[in-house]
């Protein structure tokens, strides 16, 4: 098992990412292609930067990737809100994803602060 797989935040982002991708893949015709692409990229970026950061050897290196992962979470929230405003997302899914992104952001912030 890789170190990042042991992290609760990794598992949370992974689960959230899966929900995002499933929604995008099942609603392809109702979501603007640009928003689809950006949502996929931002969601995957959060997951991949967290994983890559755990493989770095120095705290400043790790911190850089964790900050990027958290920034991608913020991007996901902005896209999530846009999709909701466009009525391309149901309220229950919006609320579920928003809550999960908020949890991930808090956990990543804790990891970032622990490296200072």
N, C-alpha and C positions, 0 to 999 in steps of 0.2 A: 504494500500500500504506500502511495506517495504521501508526503507530509500534508499537502494541501487537502487531500481527501479526508483527513482527520478533523479539519476545521468545520465548526458548526456554520460559520458564515459561508463557506464554500458550498455546503449542502443546501443552505437556504437559497443562495443565488442560483445554484443548479436547478432546484425545484421551480423557482420563479421563472428562470429562463425557459424551462420546458413548457410552462403554462403560456408564456409569451409566444413561443414558436408554434405551439398547437393552435393558439387563437389565430395567428397570422396565416398559417397554412389552411385553416378551415374557413377563413373569411377573405380569401384572396381578392375576390371581386368587389368587396365592399370597402376595402381600405386602399387609399392612394398608394401606388407602387413606391414612391419616394419615402413615405412614412413607414411602409412595411420594411424597406431596406434599412432605414435608419434605426428602427426599433430592433431589428435583428442584430445589426452591428453593435449598437450600444449595449444590448443585453449580453451578447457574446463577449464584448470587450470587458465588461465587469468580471465575468467568469474567468476569462483567459488572463487578464492582468493580475487577478488575485493568485491564480495558479503560478504564473511566471514569477511573481514577487516572492512567493515562498521558496523558490529555487535560488534566489539571490543570496550571496554570502555576507553582504554588509548591510547594516541597518539603513544607511541612506539609500542604498539601492532598493531594498525592500520597500521602504517608505514611498519612494517614487511610484512604484507599481501599485501600491495600495491606494495612493492618492488618485491615480488614474482610474482605478477600478471604481472608487467612490464617485468620481466625476462622471463616469459612465452611468452609474445609478441615477445621478441627478438628471442626466440626459433622458434616461428611460422614463422618469417621472414626468418630465415636460412633454414627451411624446404621448405618454399615457393620458395626460390631461387633455391634450389636443384631440386624441381619438375619442375620448369621452365627450368633449364639447361638440365634436362632429357626429355624435351618436353612432360611432362605429364600434362602441364597446358598451356592454351592459353594466349597470351600476354595481351589481354584486361582484363582477370580475374586476372592475376598476378598483373597488374598495379592497378587495383581496390582494391585488397586485400592489396597490399603493401601500398597504400595511406591510407587505413583505419587503418592498423597496426601502421603506422607512427603517425597518429592523436591520436590513443589510447595511444601510448607511451608518446606523449607530454602531454596529459591530465593527465595521471598517474604521470608523473614527477612533474607536477604542484601540484597535491594532496600530493605527498611525500614531496615536499619542503615546503608546507604550514604547515606541522606538525613539522618542525624543530624549 
